[in-house]
Amino acid sequence: MTQQSMAGAKAPAETTRSLFQWIGILGPIIGLAVAVVFLSNTSWYGVFKALHVLAAILWLGGGAAITVLAWQAQRTKDNAQLLQIGKQAEWLSMRLFVPSALVVVAMGVVLMHKGDWGYGHFWTLFGLIGWGVSFVVGAAFLGPEAGRLAKLIETKGPEDPEVLARLNRIISVARADVFLILLIAIDMVAKPFLT
């Protein structure tokens, strides 16, 4: 069923929730309660580290998922799907990627101070510089370029070669950015050249 036919379909008359819908509602609430219990029995350092890792998972995982979906749409030459993925990535940018990236760096700074790590190590410098590059790429290129793409789609249509070229450029830069974030995550775990 296409998205258009689903949007035009009437909602079922019955409004009771199925067992699976209740699981989808209560599961995250119970999970949050369990997380609070887990974190209540740890040090503040452990809480900050958990927030840092959770935000990194959301940032990297969300970007990787979007990148893989875009790659699959490019391989099958499904331009309509590719444009939809681009719109979803733009929507996620301000709601998931930017907030999680800010939490990652904020909790990272807290962890550096609480753990007395210092900033003179390769792994910390690589992480901070990589984060800065990724943030600038997102703010200076991906965000503005997505806005220009939306305007171009309005004026030229979604199948215009210029629209598709711009979309492919955005996806290529986003793919490289996800790889950079992956390297930052590996760097943070491996702590190379730590002396």
N, C-alpha and C positions, 0 to 999 in steps of 0.2 A: 504494500500500500504506500503510495507516495505521500510526502509531507503535505501537499496541497489537499489531497483527498482526505487525509486524517484531520486536517484543520477544518474541513467542511462537514465532517461527520458529526452527528449528534452524540452528545454524551449519553451513556447508558442511564436509564431511569433509576436504577437501583443505586443508592449512595452508600451502602454498607461497604466496609473495607474488608478485603480478603486477609487471610493469615499472612501472606507475603507482604502486603502493604503495611500491616502492623509491625512486622519484623523490620521493614525498611524505616519505619518511624521510631520504634522503640530501640532498635539496635544501636544507632548512634548515641542516643541518650544514655543507655546502659553503658556503652563503651566509654563515654565521657566520664561517667561516675566511677567506673573502674580505673580509668587513667588518674583521676583525682586521688583515689585510694592508693594507687601505686606510688604516685608522686608525693603523697603526704608522709611516706615513710623513708624519704631520701633527703639528702642535703640540698641546700639551695643551688649548689653547683650542678647537682643532678637534674634539678628542675630546669635550670637554664639550658643545660645540655640537651635535655629532651625536647624543649621548645626549638632549639637550634636545629636539631636533626629533623624534627617533624616539618619545620618550615622548609628545610633543604629538600626533603622528600617531595613536598608539594610543588616546589619550584622546579626541580629537575624532572620529577615524574610527569607533571602537567606539560612541561615543554617537550619532553620526549614523546608523550602520547600524541600531541598535536603534530610533531614532526613525522612520526611514523604514519599517521593517518594521511598527512599531506603527501608523503612519499608514495603511499599506495594509490592515492588519487592521481598523482602525476604518472605513475606507471601505467595505469589503466586509461589515461587520457580523459578522465572524468572531470571536465572543467567546472561543471555545476557543483560537484562535490568539493572540489578544490576551493572554489569561492566561498562555499558554506563553511569550510574549515577555517579559511581566512577570517571570516566574520566572527566565528566562535573564538579564535585566537585573540582577536581584537577585544572581544567582550571579556575574556579571561585575563587579559593583560592587567587591567586596573583592579580587578576583583580577586585575582589569585597571584599572578606573577610578581607584580610590584610589592604588594603587602608581604608576601612570603620572603622575597629578596631582602626587604628592609628588616624583617624579623631575623633572618639569617645573620646579617651583618651586626645588628644590635646585640643579639645574644652572643655572637662571636666575640665582640668587644668585651662584653661582661665576662665571658669565659676566660679571655686572655688576662683580665685583671684578677678575677677570683682564683684562677689557677696559677698565677705568677709565671705565665709562659714567656712574656716579653715579645717584642716585635722584631727582634734582630735575627730571626730564623728564616731560612729560605721558604719553608712551608707557609709561614704566616704572611710573608711579603707576597708570595705567589697568590695566595688566597685573596688577599685584599686588592691586589692589582687586578686579578682576574675578575673579582666581583665588580670593581670599578669599571672595567672595560665592558662587562656584560650590561651593567646598569646604563652606561652611556649609549651603548648600541641600542638598547631598548628605548631609552628616552629620546635620543637624537635621530635614530633612523627608523626603527620598527614602528613606534607609535605614530610619528608624523607621516611615514610612508603609507601606513594603513589608512590614515585619514585621507590622504591624497588619492589612494586607490578607491575608496568609497565614492569620492566625488567624480572620479573618472568613470566608474561604473554607471553613475547616474547620467552622465552626459553621453558616453559612447556605448554603453551596454556591456553585459558580462562576457560576450564572446569576442569583443574587439581584441585584435592582436596586441595592442599597447597595454590593455588591461591585463591580459594573460602574462605578458612579459614582466610587467611590474609585480604581479602576484608571485611569479616564479623567482624574481629577485628577492622579494621579501622572505619567501620560504627558504631560499639558499642561505641568506644571512641568519635566519632563525635557526636553521640546522647547525650552522657553525657555532652559534651562541650556545645551543644545547650541548654541543661537544665541549665547549669551554667550561660550562657549568659542571659537566661530568668530570673533567680534569681537576677542577677545584675540589669536588667531592673526594676524588681519589687522593689528592694532595692533603686534604684535611685528615683523612684516615691514615694514610701511610706516613705522613710527616717526614718526607725525604730530607736527607742531609741534616737531620737533627743531631746536634752534637752536645 
